[in-house]
Amino acid sequence: MKFEIRPTDDVSSIISVLNEDDQKIFNNLRDELADTWVKNQVFRTETEARISVLNDAKHPTNASKYWQAVREQNSMFEAIMASSFQLRRLEVKRKRLSNELDTCTDEFRCEEIQIELDELMYTRANIEKTVKDRIREIDMWSQIKAELDDGTFDSKDVNSHQAESYRLALTTRAQALSPNASESEKINAIGPLNTIERLRSKDGKLLSFSEAKLQLQQKNNQK
């Protein structure tokens, strides 16, 4: 996406509210500020995606990393769709304001319309920048998904991997509990882990509660 307007292309709105000394400072930094606006980080880098989002403690398997990447990519896609509607509404508003300005005869109303147009263009530029980085991120998640989808897990059904992934993640979490951990911290880690261990079958999948109860009864009867 090529930006039609950057906030530093037309700085008359800023200059008009600065004193002479501040205007000089701002003008000297104008090119730098334009560069800063363009390259300022909006969303996560690939490093952040791999280390912060898909860390081994929270997502210990390729399957869990893959399905988190699916969630992240879809979240970005939905945000792009929402932004597209917002941009369309802004364009309608811009046309309406432009038409009103063409026929405006009241001096103060004309100034108000121009301010609204300037603010609208600034808002649009920032939304376009945000959409551009969202596009970059959905492409990044696509590459990460392709890398993780190695055929060792079910990439069609999210539920199929969760018992094992949760077990590993909760085991790590439980092992990391300090002796001074609060009761709520212990319950939040050990409670789900014990439930998984109780419901997990030999093939790693979860039994239903009724199946687990029947299995326990059969073991007790064998004693």
Secondary structure as the mmCIF struct_conf table of DSSP 4:
data_model
#
loop_
_struct_conf.conf_type_id
_struct_conf.id
_struct_conf.beg_label_comp_id
_struct_conf.beg_label_asym_id
_struct_conf.beg_label_seq_id
_struct_conf.end_label_comp_id
_struct_conf.end_label_asym_id
_struct_conf.end_label_seq_id
BEND BEND1 GLU A 4 GLU A 4
TURN_TY1_P TURN_TY1_P1 PRO A 7 ASP A 9
HELX_RH_AL_P HELX_RH_AL_P1 SER A 12 ILE A 15
TURN_TY1_P TURN_TY1_P2 SER A 16 VAL A 17
BEND BEND2 LEU A 18 LEU A 18
HELX_RH_AL_P HELX_RH_AL_P2 GLU A 20 ASN A 28
TURN_TY1_P TURN_TY1_P3 LEU A 29 LEU A 29
HELX_RH_AL_P HELX_RH_AL_P3 ARG A 30 LYS A 39
BEND BEND3 ASN A 40 ASN A 40
BEND BEND4 PHE A 43 PHE A 43
HELX_RH_AL_P HELX_RH_AL_P4 GLU A 46 GLU A 48
HELX_RH_PI_P HELX_RH_PI_P1 ALA A 49 VAL A 53
BEND BEND5 LEU A 54 LEU A 54
TURN_TY1_P TURN_TY1_P4 ASP A 56 LYS A 58
BEND BEND6 THR A 61 THR A 61
HELX_RH_AL_P HELX_RH_AL_P5 ASN A 62 ASP A 102
TURN_TY1_P TURN_TY1_P5 THR A 103 THR A 103
HELX_RH_AL_P HELX_RH_AL_P6 GLU A 107 LEU A 148
BEND BEND7 GLY A 151 PHE A 153
BEND BEND8 SER A 155 LYS A 156
TURN_TY1_P TURN_TY1_P6 VAL A 158 VAL A 158
HELX_RH_AL_P HELX_RH_AL_P7 ASN A 159 GLN A 175
TURN_TY1_P TURN_TY1_P7 ALA A 176 ALA A 176
TURN_TY1_P TURN_TY1_P8 PRO A 179 ASN A 180
HELX_RH_AL_P HELX_RH_AL_P8 GLU A 183 LEU A 199
STRN STRN1 ARG A 200 ARG A 200
TURN_TY1_P TURN_TY1_P9 LYS A 202 ASP A 203
BEND BEND9 GLY A 204 GLY A 204
HELX_LH_PP_P HELX_LH_PP_P1 LYS A 205 LYS A 205
STRN STRN2 LEU A 206 LEU A 206
HELX_LH_PP_P HELX_LH_PP_P2 LEU A 207 SER A 208
HELX_RH_AL_P HELX_RH_AL_P9 PHE A 209 GLN A 222
#
